[in-house]
Amino acid sequence: MSMIKTITPANIEQPREAEVEGEIRDFVRRDGAVLRRAPDSDSELIANNIGTLLQRVAGSSVHEIDRLISELHTLRELLQSESARVQREITEYAHLSQSAMQSTKVIAESLAQWKIASAPQSARG
């Protein structure tokens, strides 16, 4: 009695780099085989094949750079909006702090006046 086990990798999804490298290898193999079969091919055909390969490789890199630039712009906007929010909250806190200090001053002055007003009455009594 034999038992067959199927092993599945924990992470089936390959990173983007490995995918791009695989595409490049396949492209080079495919175009390289064509070039080896036709040694009498025109230099223009070779230049076109190399140009196509470079466009595919550069295209994915440019696409990735564009995506990163877009993400950085989004993060910049987020940081600017957060900066404005923090500045508003600091201003509100400063206003609240000033109001609290003024209220404390008014209360302290009122207590002082009550103390002065109640001192002569307790001396009489």
Secondary structure by P-SEA (a helix, b strand, c coil): cbbbbbbbbccccccaaaaaaaaaaaaaaaaaaaaaacccccaaaaaaaaaaaaaaaaaaaaaaaaaaaaaaaaaaaaaaaaaaaaaaaaaaaaaaaaaaaaaaaaaaaaaaaaaaaaaaaaaac
